[in-house]
Amino acid sequence: MKLYNKKGQMSLGQVPGAVQLLVVIAIFLAVGALIVQSVQSNDAIAAGSVAYNVTDSGLAGLESLGDFQSLIAIVIAAAVVLGLVALIGFRS
């Protein structure tokens, strides 16, 4: 089986790499959120200060990035399904 198909198509050989990339992104987002949250909960940072507001915005940004992971997973699954349909269609 070829690892690379036409431009823009995903083959079955590329699926494990895409899934691993999705897991790595989730881990980085989780660790980043933990770090920013621990900085925000520091006693030296007063609520309403610039530093508190920046960390609050950072947490909101990490949350919105995390929300896109389900969309990315759906796109990967759709690419696999379309690849299988095309593979079956070309063999018939």
N, C-alpha and C positions, 0 to 999 in steps of 0.2 A: 504494500500500500504506500502510496506517495505521501510524504510528509507535507508537501506544499502543493496546493491546487492553484487554480487561477487566482488572479488578484482579487482580494476581498472575500475569498472563501476560506473556511476553516475545515481542516481535515481532522479525522479522529486522532491522529498522532499529535495534534496540537492541544487537545482537550486537557490532558494532565497539567501541562504548563500553564494554561489559563486558569485552572482551578487553584493551582499552587500560588499563582500571582494574586488571586482573589483572597486567599487565606493570609498571605503576607501583608496585603493592604489592610485587612481587618486587624491584624496584630499591631501594625504600626499605628493605626488609628486609636486602638485601645490603649496602648502604652502612652501615646501622645496625650490622650485625654486624661489619663491618670497623673501624668506629670503636671499638666496645666491645672488640674483640680487640686493637687497638693500645693502648688504655688499659690493658688487663690485662697486656700484655707490657712495659709501662713498667718500667724498672729501679727506680724509686722505690716501686713497689708490691711488698711482700713476699708470697710465697706463704703462704696461710693467714690473711692479714690481713682485716679487714672489707672494705676496698676490693676486694681480690682476690675475696672471696666474693660481693660484690655484682655485680661484672662477670661472674663465672661464672654467677650466677643470670640475669643479663641475657642472656647468650649462650644459655642453655638456653631462656629464654622466646622469644627470636627464632627459635630452631630449631623450637620447637613451633608458632609462628605460621606458619613456612614449611611445616610438614607439612600444614597445612590448605589450602594452595594447590591441591593435586591434587583435594581434595574440592570446592573452589569451581569448578575447571575442569570437573569431572564434572557438577556441578549446572547450569552454563551450557550445556554440551553437551546435557544432558537437556532443558533448557528449549527449546533450538532444535529438537531432534527432535520433542518433543511439539507445538511450535508448527507444524511442518511437517505432522505427522500430522493435526492439527486443521484446518489450512488445506486439505489435500487432502480430508479427510472432509466439510468444509462445502461444498465445491464439487461433490461428487458428488450 
